[in-house]
Amino acid sequence: MKSSIELSDDLARRIDLLAERTRLTRSQIVEDALSHGRSLAWQEKWAAGVHAGIQDADNGNFASEAEIAAVLNKFGAA
C-alpha cells in the first residue's frame, strides 16, 4: 500500500540530506522511523557517527591493541 503525507519543508530537507548521506530512499528512512522508533534526529546522529568513523579509518586512525584491551577488560571479555 502506497501512502503519501505532507511534510514541512525543513523535515523534507532533512530527510533528503539523510537519504543522500546514507544511500537510503526517503521511504526507507521514514519507515525506519515509524517501524523501529528511530527518530530522524537519531538517524542523523547515527549517520554522522558512521561518516566520522569512516573518515578516521581513511586517515589511519585506528584503536591500538592496548586501547582495545582496555575496553575489553572494562566490560569483560566476550
PDB file with SEQRES, HELIX, SHEET and CRYST1 records, atoms N, CA, C and O in Angstrom:
SEQRES   1 A   78  MET LYS SER SER ILE GLU LEU SER ASP ASP LEU ALA ARG          
SEQRES   2 A   78  ARG ILE ASP LEU LEU ALA GLU ARG THR ARG LEU THR ARG          
SEQRES   3 A   78  SER GLN ILE VAL GLU ASP ALA LEU SER HIS GLY ARG SER          
SEQRES   4 A   78  LEU ALA TRP GLN GLU LYS TRP ALA ALA GLY VAL HIS ALA          
SEQRES   5 A   78  GLY ILE GLN ASP ALA ASP ASN GLY ASN PHE ALA SER GLU          
SEQRES   6 A   78  ALA GLU ILE ALA ALA VAL LEU ASN LYS PHE GLY ALA ALA          
HELIX    1 AA1 ASP A    9  THR A   22  1                                  14    
HELIX    2 AA2 ARG A   26  HIS A   36  1                                  11    
HELIX    3 AA3 LEU A   40  ASP A   58  1                                  19    
HELIX    4 AA4 GLU A   65  PHE A   75  1                                  11    
CRYST1    1.000    1.000    1.000  90.00  90.00  90.00 P 1           1          
ATOM      1  N   MET A   1       0.839  -1.174   0.000  1.00  0.00           N  
ATOM      2  CA  MET A   1       0.000   0.000   0.000  1.00  0.00           C  
ATOM      3  C   MET A   1       0.882   1.235   0.000  1.00  0.00           C  
ATOM      4  O   MET A   1       1.781   1.363   0.831  1.00  0.00           O  
ATOM      5  N   LYS A   2       0.636   2.107  -0.894  1.00  0.00           N  
ATOM      6  CA  LYS A   2       1.421   3.324  -1.003  1.00  0.00           C  
ATOM      7  C   LYS A   2       0.635   4.462  -0.361  1.00  0.00           C  
ATOM      8  O   LYS A   2      -0.554   4.638  -0.629  1.00  0.00           O  
ATOM      9  N   SER A   3       1.306   5.224   0.483  1.00  0.00           N  
ATOM     10  CA  SER A   3       0.676   6.346   1.165  1.00  0.00           C  
ATOM     11  C   SER A   3       1.466   7.605   0.885  1.00  0.00           C  
ATOM     12  O   SER A   3       2.635   7.554   0.505  1.00  0.00           O  
ATOM     13  N   SER A   4       0.821   8.719   1.075  1.00  0.00           N  
ATOM     14  CA  SER A   4       1.534   9.987   0.949  1.00  0.00           C  
ATOM     15  C   SER A   4       1.167  10.864   2.136  1.00  0.00           C  
ATOM     16  O   SER A   4       0.047  10.824   2.644  1.00  0.00           O  
ATOM     17  N   ILE A   5       2.137  11.650   2.559  1.00  0.00           N  
ATOM     18  CA  ILE A   5       1.925  12.589   3.657  1.00  0.00           C  
ATOM     19  C   ILE A   5       2.564  13.916   3.291  1.00  0.00           C  
ATOM     20  O   ILE A   5       3.487  13.978   2.478  1.00  0.00           O  
ATOM     21  N   GLU A   6       2.065  14.960   3.897  1.00  0.00           N  
ATOM     22  CA  GLU A   6       2.668  16.272   3.693  1.00  0.00           C  
ATOM     23  C   GLU A   6       3.643  16.535   4.829  1.00  0.00           C  
ATOM     24  O   GLU A   6       3.314  16.344   5.999  1.00  0.00           O  
ATOM     25  N   LEU A   7       4.841  16.974   4.474  1.00  0.00           N  
ATOM     26  CA  LEU A   7       5.881  17.272   5.450  1.00  0.00           C  
ATOM     27  C   LEU A   7       6.250  18.738   5.360  1.00  0.00           C  
ATOM     28  O   LEU A   7       6.099  19.371   4.315  1.00  0.00           O  
ATOM     29  N   SER A   8       6.735  19.267   6.469  1.00  0.00           N  
ATOM     30  CA  SER A   8       7.239  20.634   6.433  1.00  0.00           C  
ATOM     31  C   SER A   8       8.462  20.676   5.527  1.00  0.00           C  
ATOM     32  O   SER A   8       9.112  19.655   5.302  1.00  0.00           O  
ATOM     33  N   ASP A   9       8.768  21.843   5.016  1.00  0.00           N  
ATOM     34  CA  ASP A   9       9.943  21.983   4.146  1.00  0.00           C  
ATOM     35  C   ASP A   9      11.216  21.571   4.875  1.00  0.00           C  
ATOM     36  O   ASP A   9      12.091  20.934   4.288  1.00  0.00           O  
ATOM     37  N   ASP A  10      11.325  21.935   6.166  1.00  0.00           N  
ATOM     38  CA  ASP A  10      12.522  21.594   6.942  1.00  0.00           C  
ATOM     39  C   ASP A  10      12.663  20.085   7.087  1.00  0.00           C  
ATOM     40  O   ASP A  10      13.750  19.539   6.896  1.00  0.00           O  
ATOM     41  N   LEU A  11      11.572  19.415   7.423  1.00  0.00           N  
ATOM     42  CA  LEU A  11      11.622  17.968   7.604  1.00  0.00           C  
ATOM     43  C   LEU A  11      11.933  17.259   6.293  1.00  0.00           C  
ATOM     44  O   LEU A  11      12.718  16.311   6.272  1.00  0.00           O  
ATOM     45  N   ALA A  12      11.333  17.701   5.216  1.00  0.00           N  
ATOM     46  CA  ALA A  12      11.601  17.112   3.903  1.00  0.00           C  
ATOM     47  C   ALA A  12      13.064  17.309   3.515  1.00  0.00           C  
ATOM     48  O   ALA A  12      13.685  16.405   2.958  1.00  0.00           O  
ATOM     49  N   ARG A  13      13.616  18.486   3.807  1.00  0.00           N  
ATOM     50  CA  ARG A  13      15.027  18.762   3.500  1.00  0.00           C  
ATOM     51  C   ARG A  13      15.935  17.852   4.304  1.00  0.00           C  
ATOM     52  O   ARG A  13      16.908  17.320   3.769  1.00  0.00           O  
ATOM     53  N   ARG A  14      15.631  17.663   5.590  1.00  0.00           N  
ATOM     54  CA  ARG A  14      16.449  16.790   6.439  1.00  0.00           C  
ATOM     55  C   ARG A  14      16.403  15.350   5.951  1.00  0.00           C  
ATOM     56  O   ARG A  14      17.425  14.663   5.952  1.00  0.00           O  
ATOM     57  N   ILE A  15      15.243  14.891   5.540  1.00  0.00           N  
ATOM     58  CA  ILE A  15      15.123  13.528   5.023  1.00  0.00           C  
ATOM     59  C   ILE A  15      15.916  13.388   3.736  1.00  0.00           C  
ATOM     60  O   ILE A  15      16.601  12.386   3.534  1.00  0.00           O  
ATOM     61  N   ASP A  16      15.829  14.379   2.869  1.00  0.00           N  
ATOM     62  CA  ASP A  16      16.591  14.339   1.616  1.00  0.00           C  
ATOM     63  C   ASP A  16      18.092  14.310   1.872  1.00  0.00           C  
ATOM     64  O   ASP A  16      18.814  13.556   1.218  1.00  0.00           O  
ATOM     65  N   LEU A  17      18.573  15.117   2.811  1.00  0.00           N  
ATOM     66  CA  LEU A  17      20.009  15.130   3.137  1.00  0.00           C  
ATOM     67  C   LEU A  17      20.448  13.788   3.710  1.00  0.00           C  
ATOM     68  O   LEU A  17      21.515  13.277   3.370  1.00  0.00           O  
ATOM     69  N   LEU A  18      19.617  13.224   4.583  1.00  0.00           N  
ATOM     70  CA  LEU A  18      19.952  11.932   5.169  1.00  0.00           C  
ATOM     71  C   LEU A  18      19.954  10.847   4.099  1.00  0.00           C  
ATOM     72  O   LEU A  18      20.799   9.951   4.121  1.00  0.00           O  
ATOM     73  N   ALA A  19      19.025  10.923   3.177  1.00  0.00           N  
ATOM     74  CA  ALA A  19      18.982   9.947   2.084  1.00  0.00           C  
ATOM     75  C   ALA A  19      20.261  10.017   1.252  1.00  0.00           C  
ATOM     76  O   ALA A  19      20.800   8.984   0.855  1.00  0.00           O  
ATOM     77  N   GLU A  20      20.741  11.210   0.992  1.00  0.00           N  
ATOM     78  CA  GLU A  20      21.987  11.361   0.240  1.00  0.00           C  
ATOM     79  C   GLU A  20      23.170  10.770   0.996  1.00  0.00           C  
ATOM     80  O   GLU A  20      24.018  10.102   0.404  1.00  0.00           O  
ATOM     81  N   ARG A  21      23.228  11.017   2.304  1.00  0.00           N  
ATOM     82  CA  ARG A  21      24.369  10.541   3.105  1.00  0.00           C  
ATOM     83  C   ARG A  21      24.367   9.040   3.285  1.00  0.00           C  
ATOM     84  O   ARG A  21      25.431   8.426   3.362  1.00  0.00           O  
ATOM     85  N   THR A  22      23.181   8.432   3.355  1.00  0.00           N  
ATOM     86  CA  THR A  22      23.091   7.014   3.690  1.00  0.00           C  
ATOM     87  C   THR A  22      22.798   6.118   2.501  1.00  0.00           C  
ATOM     88  O   THR A  22      22.881   4.894   2.606  1.00  0.00           O  
ATOM     89  N   ARG A  23      22.459   6.716   1.379  1.00  0.00           N  
ATOM     90  CA  ARG A  23      22.067   5.972   0.181  1.00  0.00           C  
ATOM     91  C   ARG A  23      20.800   5.162   0.412  1.00  0.00           C  
ATOM     92  O   ARG A  23      20.574   4.152  -0.255  1.00  0.00           O  
ATOM     93  N   LEU A  24      19.976   5.602   1.353  1.00  0.00           N  
ATOM     94  CA  LEU A  24      18.662   5.013   1.560  1.00  0.00           C  
ATOM     95  C   LEU A  24      17.641   5.875   0.837  1.00  0.00           C  
ATOM     96  O   LEU A  24      17.906   7.033   0.518  1.00  0.00           O  
ATOM     97  N   THR A  25      16.482   5.307   0.583  1.00  0.00           N  
ATOM     98  CA  THR A  25      15.420   6.100  -0.017  1.00  0.00           C  
ATOM     99  C   THR A  25      14.691   6.874   1.076  1.00  0.00           C  
ATOM    100  O   THR A  25      14.796   6.556   2.261  1.00  0.00           O  
ATOM    101  N   ARG A  26      13.964   7.880   0.658  1.00  0.00           N  
ATOM    102  CA  ARG A  26      13.152   8.644   1.614  1.00  0.00           C  
ATOM    103  C   ARG A  26      12.185   7.703   2.336  1.00  0.00           C  
ATOM    104  O   ARG A  26      11.981   7.818   3.545  1.00  0.00           O  
ATOM    105  N   SER A  27      11.599   6.782   1.589  1.00  0.00           N  
ATOM    106  CA  SER A  27      10.643   5.838   2.170  1.00  0.00           C  
ATOM    107  C   SER A  27      11.299   4.948   3.217  1.00  0.00           C  
ATOM    108  O   SER A  27      10.702   4.673   4.257  1.00  0.00           O  
ATOM    109  N   GLN A  28      12.515   4.498   2.954  1.00  0.00           N  
ATOM    110  CA  GLN A  28      13.218   3.653   3.923  1.00  0.00           C  
ATOM    111  C   GLN A  28      13.483   4.410   5.215  1.00  0.00           C  
ATOM    112  O   GLN A  28      13.367   3.845   6.302  1.00  0.00           O  
ATOM    113  N   ILE A  29      13.835   5.674   5.103  1.00  0.00           N  
ATOM    114  CA  ILE A  29      14.114   6.486   6.286  1.00  0.00           C  
ATOM    115  C   ILE A  29      12.854   6.677   7.121  1.00  0.00           C  
ATOM    116  O   ILE A  29      12.878   6.517   8.341  1.00  0.00           O  
ATOM    117  N   VAL A  30      11.768   7.015   6.465  1.00  0.00           N  
ATOM    118  CA  VAL A  30      10.500   7.226   7.178  1.00  0.00           C  
ATOM    119  C   VAL A  30       9.999   5.917   7.767  1.00  0.00           C  
ATOM    120  O   VAL A  30       9.527   5.890   8.903  1.00  0.00           O  
ATOM    121  N   GLU A  31      10.096   4.822   7.003  1.00  0.00           N  
ATOM    122  CA  GLU A  31       9.657   3.529   7.517  1.00  0.00           C  
ATOM    123  C   GLU A  31      10.478   3.102   8.724  1.00  0.00           C  
ATOM    124  O   GLU A  31       9.925   2.560   9.681  1.00  0.00           O  
ATOM    125  N   ASP A  32      11.794   3.336   8.698  1.00  0.00           N  
ATOM    126  CA  ASP A  32      12.645   3.004   9.834  1.00  0.00           C  
ATOM    127  C   ASP A  32      12.211   3.795  11.068  1.00  0.00           C  
ATOM    128  O   ASP A  32      12.154   3.258  12.174  1.00  0.00           O  
ATOM    129  N   ALA A  33      11.914   5.052  10.868  1.00  0.00           N  
ATOM    130  CA  ALA A  33      11.477   5.891  11.987  1.00  0.00           C  
ATOM    131  C   ALA A  33      10.164   5.379  12.571  1.00  0.00           C  
ATOM    132  O   ALA A  33      10.013   5.312  13.790  1.00  0.00           O  
ATOM    133  N   LEU A  34       9.232   5.026  11.725  1.00  0.00           N  
ATOM    134  CA  LEU A  34       7.921   4.594  12.190  1.00  0.00           C  
ATOM    135  C   LEU A  34       7.923   3.161  12.719  1.00  0.00           C  
ATOM    136  O   LEU A  34       7.263   2.870  13.716  1.00  0.00           O  
ATOM    137  N   SER A  35       8.651   2.274  12.067  1.00  0.00           N  
ATOM    138  CA  SER A  35       8.640   0.862  12.457  1.00  0.00           C  
ATOM    139  C   SER A  35       9.529   0.555  13.655  1.00  0.00           C  
ATOM    140  O   SER A  35       9.205  -0.308  14.470  1.00  0.00           O  
ATOM    141  N   HIS A  36      10.647   1.263  13.759  1.00  0.00           N  
ATOM    142  CA  HIS A  36      11.628   0.927  14.786  1.00  0.00           C  
ATOM    143  C   HIS A  36      11.835   2.033  15.812  1.00  0.00           C  
ATOM    144  O   HIS A  36      12.684   1.900  16.695  1.00  0.00           O  
ATOM    145  N   GLY A  37      11.088   3.105  15.715  1.00  0.00           N  
ATOM    146  CA  GLY A  37      11.192   4.191  16.689  1.00  0.00           C  
ATOM    147  C   GLY A  37      12.483   4.974  16.595  1.00  0.00           C  
ATOM    148  O   GLY A  37      12.894   5.623  17.557  1.00  0.00           O  
ATOM    149  N   ARG A  38      13.125   4.918  15.441  1.00  0.00           N  
ATOM    150  CA  ARG A  38      14.383   5.651  15.259  1.00  0.00           C  
ATOM    151  C   ARG A  38      14.060   7.015  14.662  1.00  0.00           C  
ATOM    152  O   ARG A  38      13.838   7.152  13.459  1.00  0.00           O  
ATOM    153  N   SER A  39      14.039   8.002  15.522  1.00  0.00           N  
ATOM    154  CA  SER A  39      13.687   9.345  15.074  1.00  0.00           C  
ATOM    155  C   SER A  39      14.650   9.834  14.003  1.00  0.00           C  
ATOM    156  O   SER A  39      15.745   9.299  13.831  1.00  0.00           O  
ATOM    157  N   LEU A  40      14.219  10.845  13.303  1.00  0.00           N  
ATOM    158  CA  LEU A  40      15.084  11.438  12.285  1.00  0.00           C  
ATOM    159  C   LEU A  40      16.362  11.962  12.930  1.00  0.00           C  
ATOM    160  O   LEU A  40      17.447  11.813  12.368  1.00  0.00           O  
ATOM    161  N   ALA A  41      16.239  12.572  14.103  1.00  0.00           N  
ATOM    162  CA  ALA A  41      17.417  13.077  14.814  1.00  0.00           C  
ATOM    163  C   ALA A  41      18.369  11.928  15.148  1.00  0.00           C  
ATOM    164  O   ALA A  41      19.583  12.075  15.010  1.00  0.00           O  
ATOM    165  N   TRP A  42      17.829  10.780  15.587  1.00  0.00           N  
ATOM    166  CA  TRP A  42      18.667   9.617  15.903  1.00  0.00           C  
ATOM    167  C   TRP A  42      19.370   9.135  14.640  1.00  0.00           C  
ATOM    168  O   TRP A  42      20.570   8.860  14.664  1.00  0.00           O  
ATOM    169  N   GLN A  43      18.633   9.031  13.539  1.00  0.00           N  
ATOM    170  CA  GLN A  43      19.217   8.566  12.284  1.00  0.00           C  
ATOM    171  C   GLN A  43      20.302   9.523  11.782  1.00  0.00           C  
ATOM    172  O   GLN A  43      21.325   9.079  11.261  1.00  0.00           O  
ATOM    173  N   GLU A  44      20.084  10.821  11.937  1.00  0.00           N  
ATOM    174  CA  GLU A  44      21.094  11.808  11.525  1.00  0.00           C  
ATOM    175  C   GLU A  44      22.360  11.655  12.363  1.00  0.00           C  
ATOM    176  O   GLU A  44      23.471  11.706  11.836  1.00  0.00           O  
ATOM    177  N   LYS A  45      22.184  11.467  13.675  1.00  0.00           N  
ATOM    178  CA  LYS A  45      23.338  11.307  14.568  1.00  0.00           C  
ATOM    179  C   LYS A  45      24.083  10.013  14.240  1.00  0.00           C  
ATOM    180  O   LYS A  45      25.314   9.999  14.218  1.00  0.00           O  
ATOM    181  N   TRP A  46      23.356   8.937  13.986  1.00  0.00           N  
ATOM    182  CA  TRP A  46      23.975   7.666  13.643  1.00  0.00           C  
ATOM    183  C   TRP A  46      24.784   7.791  12.354  1.00  0.00           C  
ATOM    184  O   TRP A  46      25.927   7.341  12.288  1.00  0.00           O  
ATOM    185  N   ALA A  47      24.185   8.405  11.327  1.00  0.00           N  
ATOM    186  CA  ALA A  47      24.876   8.570  10.044  1.00  0.00           C  
ATOM    187  C   ALA A  47      26.127   9.429  10.204  1.00  0.00           C  
ATOM    188  O   ALA A  47      27.158   9.143   9.596  1.00  0.00           O  
ATOM    189  N   ALA A  48      26.041  10.474  11.015  1.00  0.00           N  
ATOM    190  CA  ALA A  48      27.208  11.333  11.255  1.00  0.00           C  
ATOM    191  C   ALA A  48      28.314  10.539  11.953  1.00  0.00           C  
ATOM    192  O   ALA A  48      29.489  10.715  11.631  1.00  0.00           O  
ATOM    193  N   GLY A  49      27.963   9.679  12.891  1.00  0.00           N  
ATOM    194  CA  GLY A  49      28.952   8.856  13.588  1.00  0.00           C  
ATOM    195  C   GLY A  49      29.626   7.869  12.658  1.00  0.00           C  
ATOM    196  O   GLY A  49      30.840   7.677  12.722  1.00  0.00           O  
ATOM    197  N   VAL A  50      28.846   7.243  11.796  1.00  0.00           N  
ATOM    198  CA  VAL A  50      29.413   6.314  10.820  1.00  0.00           C  
ATOM    199  C   VAL A  50      30.349   7.064   9.878  1.00  0.00           C  
ATOM    200  O   VAL A  50      31.453   6.599   9.593  1.00  0.00           O  
ATOM    201  N   HIS A  51      29.909   8.213   9.400  1.00  0.00           N  
ATOM    202  CA  HIS A  51      30.740   9.009   8.494  1.00  0.00           C  
ATOM    203  C   HIS A  51      32.055   9.407   9.178  1.00  0.00           C  
ATOM    204  O   HIS A  51      33.120   9.329   8.567  1.00  0.00           O  
ATOM    205  N   ALA A  52      31.979   9.830  10.437  1.00  0.00           N  
ATOM    206  CA  ALA A  52      33.187  10.211  11.175  1.00  0.00           C  
ATOM    207  C   ALA A  52      34.115   9.008  11.347  1.00  0.00           C  
ATOM    208  O   ALA A  52      35.333   9.144  11.233  1.00  0.00           O  
ATOM    209  N   GLY A  53      33.547   7.838  11.619  1.00  0.00           N  
ATOM    210  CA  GLY A  53      34.360   6.636  11.765  1.00  0.00           C  
ATOM    211  C   GLY A  53      35.064   6.259  10.476  1.00  0.00           C  
ATOM    212  O   GLY A  53      36.225   5.849  10.491  1.00  0.00           O  
ATOM    213  N   ILE A  54      34.367   6.399   9.369  1.00  0.00           N  
ATOM    214  CA  ILE A  54      34.973   6.102   8.070  1.00  0.00           C  
ATOM    215  C   ILE A  54      36.102   7.084   7.778  1.00  0.00           C  
ATOM    216  O   ILE A  54      37.157   6.696   7.275  1.00  0.00           O  
ATOM    217  N   GLN A  55      35.876   8.363   8.095  1.00  0.00           N  
ATOM    218  CA  GLN A  55      36.943   9.354   7.879  1.00  0.00           C  
ATOM    219  C   GLN A  55      38.155   9.041   8.751  1.00  0.00           C  
ATOM    220  O   GLN A  55      39.292   9.153   8.291  1.00  0.00           O  
ATOM    221  N   ASP A  56      37.924   8.650  10.008  1.00  0.00           N  
ATOM    222  CA  ASP A  56      39.038   8.267  10.878  1.00  0.00           C  
ATOM    223  C   ASP A  56      39.812   7.101  10.279  1.00  0.00           C  
ATOM    224  O   ASP A  56      41.042   7.117  10.246  1.00  0.00           O  
ATOM    225  N   ALA A  57      39.090   6.092   9.806  1.00  0.00           N  
ATOM    226  CA  ALA A  57      39.751   4.931   9.210  1.00  0.00           C  
ATOM    227  C   ALA A  57      40.534   5.334   7.963  1.00  0.00           C  
ATOM    228  O   ALA A  57      41.659   4.882   7.751  1.00  0.00           O  
ATOM    229  N   ASP A  58      39.926   6.189   7.144  1.00  0.00           N  
ATOM    230  CA  ASP A  58      40.630   6.657   5.948  1.00  0.00           C  
ATOM    231  C   ASP A  58      41.896   7.422   6.300  1.00  0.00           C  
ATOM    232  O   ASP A  58      42.858   7.419   5.532  1.00  0.00           O  
ATOM    233  N   ASN A  59      41.901   8.078   7.456  1.00  0.00           N  
ATOM    234  CA  ASN A  59      43.073   8.832   7.912  1.00  0.00           C  
ATOM    235  C   ASN A  59      44.055   7.965   8.689  1.00  0.00           C  
ATOM    236  O   ASN A  59      45.073   8.455   9.177  1.00  0.00           O  
ATOM    237  N   GLY A  60      43.747   6.670   8.804  1.00  0.00           N  
ATOM    238  CA  GLY A  60      44.645   5.751   9.502  1.00  0.00           C  
ATOM    239  C   GLY A  60      44.509   5.766  11.012  1.00  0.00           C  
ATOM    240  O   GLY A  60      45.375   5.249  11.718  1.00  0.00           O  
ATOM    241  N   ASN A  61      43.436   6.350  11.515  1.00  0.00           N  
ATOM    242  CA  ASN A  61      43.218   6.425  12.966  1.00  0.00           C  
ATOM    243  C   ASN A  61      42.447   5.194  13.435  1.00  0.00           C  
ATOM    244  O   ASN A  61      41.225   5.127  13.308  1.00  0.00           O  
ATOM    245  N   PHE A  62      43.172   4.230  13.973  1.00  0.00           N  
ATOM    246  CA  PHE A  62      42.571   3.005  14.480  1.00  0.00           C  
ATOM    247  C   PHE A  62      42.922   2.869  15.963  1.00  0.00           C  
ATOM    248  O   PHE A  62      43.906   3.435  16.439  1.00  0.00           O  
ATOM    249  N   ALA A  63      42.100   2.112  16.673  1.00  0.00           N  
ATOM    250  CA  ALA A  63      42.393   1.838  18.077  1.00  0.00           C  
ATOM    251  C   ALA A  63      43.635   0.950  18.161  1.00  0.00           C  
ATOM    252  O   ALA A  63      43.822   0.031  17.363  1.00  0.00           O  
ATOM    253  N   SER A  64      44.466   1.250  19.141  1.00  0.00           N  
ATOM    254  CA  SER A  64      45.654   0.411  19.352  1.00  0.00           C  
ATOM    255  C   SER A  64      45.238  -0.874  20.074  1.00  0.00           C  
ATOM    256  O   SER A  64      44.134  -0.977  20.608  1.00  0.00           O  
ATOM    257  N   GLU A  65      46.144  -1.842  20.075  1.00  0.00           N  
ATOM    258  CA  GLU A  65      45.856  -3.089  20.790  1.00  0.00           C  
ATOM    259  C   GLU A  65      45.629  -2.822  22.274  1.00  0.00           C  
ATOM    260  O   GLU A  65      44.793  -3.472  22.903  1.00  0.00           O  
ATOM    261  N   ALA A  66      46.369  -1.870  22.834  1.00  0.00           N  
ATOM    262  CA  ALA A  66      46.212  -1.532  24.250  1.00  0.00           C  
ATOM    263  C   ALA A  66      44.840  -0.900  24.507  1.00  0.00           C  
ATOM    264  O   ALA A  66      44.210  -1.189  25.524  1.00  0.00           O  
ATOM    265  N   GLU A  67      44.373  -0.044  23.596  1.00  0.00           N  
ATOM    266  CA  GLU A  67      43.048   0.576  23.754  1.00  0.00           C  
ATOM    267  C   GLU A  67      41.936  -0.462  23.652  1.00  0.00           C  
ATOM    268  O   GLU A  67      40.960  -0.404  24.399  1.00  0.00           O  
ATOM    269  N   ILE A  68      42.079  -1.393  22.746  1.00  0.00           N  
ATOM    270  CA  ILE A  68      41.083  -2.458  22.606  1.00  0.00           C  
ATOM    271  C   ILE A  68      41.063  -3.325  23.852  1.00  0.00           C  
ATOM    272  O   ILE A  68      39.997  -3.667  24.363  1.00  0.00           O  
ATOM    273  N   ALA A  69      42.252  -3.681  24.345  1.00  0.00           N  
ATOM    274  CA  ALA A  69      42.338  -4.497  25.561  1.00  0.00           C  
ATOM    275  C   ALA A  69      41.709  -3.780  26.743  1.00  0.00           C  
ATOM    276  O   ALA A  69      41.042  -4.413  27.561  1.00  0.00           O  
ATOM    277  N   ALA A  70      41.909  -2.466  26.850  1.00  0.00           N  
ATOM    278  CA  ALA A  70      41.331  -1.699  27.954  1.00  0.00           C  
ATOM    279  C   ALA A  70      39.808  -1.749  27.913  1.00  0.00           C  
ATOM    280  O   ALA A  70      39.163  -1.886  28.953  1.00  0.00           O  
ATOM    281  N   VAL A  71      39.234  -1.639  26.727  1.00  0.00           N  
ATOM    282  CA  VAL A  71      37.773  -1.701  26.606  1.00  0.00           C  
ATOM    283  C   VAL A  71      37.269  -3.100  26.942  1.00  0.00           C  
ATOM    284  O   VAL A  71      36.288  -3.247  27.672  1.00  0.00           O  
ATOM    285  N   LEU A  72      37.922  -4.114  26.424  1.00  0.00           N  
ATOM    286  CA  LEU A  72      37.518  -5.496  26.726  1.00  0.00           C  
ATOM    287  C   LEU A  72      37.622  -5.782  28.218  1.00  0.00           C  
ATOM    288  O   LEU A  72      36.742  -6.431  28.782  1.00  0.00           O  
ATOM    289  N   ASN A  73      38.673  -5.312  28.858  1.00  0.00           N  
ATOM    290  CA  ASN A  73      38.835  -5.520  30.299  1.00  0.00           C  
ATOM    291  C   ASN A  73      37.799  -4.750  31.090  1.00  0.00           C  
ATOM    292  O   ASN A  73      37.328  -5.225  32.123  1.00  0.00           O  
ATOM    293  N   LYS A  74      37.442  -3.578  30.625  1.00  0.00           N  
ATOM    294  CA  LYS A  74      36.454  -2.750  31.316  1.00  0.00           C  
ATOM    295  C   LYS A  74      35.080  -3.397  31.293  1.00  0.00           C  
ATOM    296  O   LYS A  74      34.377  -3.395  32.304  1.00  0.00           O  
ATOM    297  N   PHE A  75      34.690  -3.949  30.157  1.00  0.00           N  
ATOM    298  CA  PHE A  75      33.355  -4.502  30.004  1.00  0.00           C  
ATOM    299  C   PHE A  75      33.318  -6.022  30.043  1.00  0.00           C  
ATOM    300  O   PHE A  75      32.249  -6.621  29.926  1.00  0.00           O  
ATOM    301  N   GLY A  76      34.452  -6.635  30.204  1.00  0.00           N  
ATOM    302  CA  GLY A  76      34.522  -8.093  30.266  1.00  0.00           C  
ATOM    303  C   GLY A  76      34.695  -8.698  28.901  1.00  0.00           C  
ATOM    304  O   GLY A  76      34.096  -8.240  27.928  1.00  0.00           O  
ATOM    305  N   ALA A  77      35.506  -9.718  28.825  1.00  0.00           N  
ATOM    306  CA  ALA A  77      35.764 -10.400  27.549  1.00  0.00           C  
ATOM    307  C   ALA A  77      34.508 -11.106  27.094  1.00  0.00           C  
ATOM    308  O   ALA A  77      33.746 -11.625  27.910  1.00  0.00           O  
ATOM    309  N   ALA A  78      34.295 -11.125  25.803  1.00  0.00           N  
ATOM    310  CA  ALA A  78      33.096 -11.758  25.238  1.00  0.00           C  
ATOM    311  C   ALA A  78      33.233 -13.262  25.230  1.00  0.00           C  
ATOM    312  O   ALA A  78      32.321 -13.962  24.790  1.00  0.00           O  
TER     313      ALA A  78                                                      
END                                                                             
